[in-house]
Amino acid sequence: MGQPRPAQKEWWRSAVIYQVYVRSFADGDGDGTGDLAGVRAKLPYLAELGVDALWFNPWYLSPMKDGGYDVADYRAIDPAFGTLAEAEKLIAEARELGIRTIVDIVPNHVSDQHPWFRAALAAGPGSPERELFHFRPGRGEDGGLPPNDWPSQFVGSTEPVWTRLPDGDWYLHLFTPEQPDLNWAHPAVRQEHEDILRFWFERGVAGVRIDSAALLAKDPDLPDLADAPEPHPFVDRDELHDIYRSWRAVADDYDGVFVGEVWLPDTERFARYLRPDELHTAFNFAFLSCPWEADRLRTSIDSTLAEHAPVGAPATWVLCNHDVTRTVTRYGRADTGFDFAAKAFSTPTDLALGTRRARAAALLSLALPGAVYLYQGEELGLPEADIPRERIQDPMYFRSGGTDPGRDGCRVPLPWVDEAPYAGFGSRQEPWLPQPDGWATYAADRQAADPSSMLALYRAAIGLRPVFGQGPLTWLPAPDGVLAFARAEGALCVVNLADTPAELPAHSQLLLASGPLSSDGRLPKDTAVWLRA
């Protein structure tokens, strides 16, 4: 710890990347909100964990109507988090420890407090300022109906994606009204984002994560969805690829890397974003949402590797993020998959079972070829928190009419110190989201002293992960319900999802286990091991 790791060519192909949701990571100034000072203080912890890079959710100036994904100024840090100078220090200090930085860009929309949108409101209908967005007259008598029938991108929301202004114009927002969509057919929008990319690459960031990457381009006619099924009027349009080719040219000037948030069921369409002159990587949502079932997991792994192979891009593996029910909770439920539409309050959960499965899933994901994304708190085995309804802040909850619990449950401030106020998050007052009773039992300092803890497992696994090398995956013969594969370096991973203990394949060494073996040396249900052949 504390010594810079050697530079690695194309490091992103096999990196372990840690997602930092700044607001909930660590509070350096005691005001109840996580900040950059808190992250800087925890850099030694992250170095000891062994991660290669940090991905930061948006840290820019924002009214926080959607957790910072409503950006008012991409070149300024929100005062709740710190300053631009502090961000530059954080980037540099992390790099000294061998940890790179990835920032989050939200190109589909901006905040309604962004200077462009405020100018558009002031300028009025038909003005050049409004051409940067999607302003349209309404339909029906007196223009009182929205311009089209497009649905909200918040699953379960019944709210319209158009808002009418007093001057009669409507503007498009696929998310909240406070997040007006940009018009990516306008050259000024493209130029501005290329300049933003250069701004952050100049400050030392190694990469950029692209939010809602498949939504930017819209059919210029903005037709009703019912009238234009193919191609989709606002998802995965062909115009996007020209945008990302121009972005790639910017990134290549700085040896920068892109990771796209691309939710697409069509694997061939998905792979197009990963061609050599476009994005470097994209998130693997099929694996994230896959149930804890051996056949389904194997199919997901095979499909992922197959769809990446033609374009030579590395796969990515992720179990959880800032939008998704935490792994420990999800795996402890009857339905172990994930679907936004299925989220509900008071879902029964067996946390002991979920924890056992999450430990095995950690070894599975870290053994696969490609990059791994680790959401903050997963290394502590944090469960999804139940947020009292009166404390929920996520717009998903409100836009669903109160039926969707929202995403706050996976965003609760982290526990750092067992015997400290607010579990050592750093606050002098209650954090922005309440921590549940017993949250301190998951504290990092407590787990660091326990060799059987989730934190100890993650530290050991990330440290041992290089034994798998850069080679491909080869499935090994195994009973039903058991996943077993080898990598080119002679390292094996075996995961038992069957109801009965499984025999281990021939091996020379047990490298790591997610839980104890049975008394006769077999692998119990919901347990994974790493072996040397």
Number of C-alpha atoms within 10 A of each C-alpha: 13 12 9 13 14 7 8 10 7 12 14 24 19 22 19 23 23 26 22 23 25 24 27 24 26 29 27 22 18 17 16 23 25 28 26 26 20 23 22 20 14 15 17 15 14 21 20 14 20 22 22 23 25 26 23 18 22 25 29 27 24 26 18 17 18 18 21 20 24 26 30 23 16 22 13 17 20 22 13 19 24 20 19 18 12 15 19 15 16 19 21 18 15 24 19 14 20 20 23 22 21 27 22 21 24 20 20 22 27 25 27 22 19 21 13 18 22 14 15 19 17 12 13 15 19 12 13 12 17 23 18 20 24 20 23 21 18 20 13 10 7 9 15 14 15 21 24 18 16 20 17 18 15 20 16 19 22 12 16 19 24 28 19 20 13 6 10 16 22 24 22 27 24 20 25 26 19 20 24 27 29 25 23 23 18 12 10 13 16 18 11 11 16 18 13 15 20 17 14 18 22 11 15 17 24 25 26 22 24 20 21 18 23 22 22 23 23 22 15 12 7 17 18 13 16 11 10 12 10 9 12 15 21 18 19 22 18 13 14 18 20 12 17 18 17 15 21 21 15 17 22 11 10 15 13 21 21 24 22 22 18 21 18 16 10 9 13 12 14 18 22 17 26 25 18 13 16 20 24 24 26 25 20 23 21 20 24 19 21 20 19 19 16 18 15 13 18 17 13 20 21 13 15 21 21 14 20 22 13 13 15 14 21 20 24 27 27 21 24 24 22 18 13 22 27 27 29 28 25 28 26 22 16 12 14 18 19 22 13 16 11 11 18 11 11 8 11 10 17 14 21 13 15 23 22 21 26 29 25 24 22 24 25 22 19 26 29 25 22 22 23 26 24 24 21 24 26 24 22 22 24 24 24 21 20 17 20 12 10 6 11 20 19 18 21 24 20 16 21 17 13 15 15 23 21 26 26 25 25 27 25 26 30 27 28 25 20 19 13 14 15 24 22 21 28 27 21 14 12 16 21 17 20 18 22 15 8 10 19 23 18 23 25 25 17 17 20 15 11 13 11 13 19 25 25 18 23 23 17 17 22 20 14 15 17 14 18 23 15 15 14 15 19 12 14 15 11 16 12 13 17 25 23 24 20 23 21 14 15 14 21 27 26 27 28 28 24 18 12 13 19 24 16 17 16 10 13 9 11 13 16 18 22 26 19 15 17 12 8 8 12 15 25 21 22 25 26 30 23 28 22 18 15
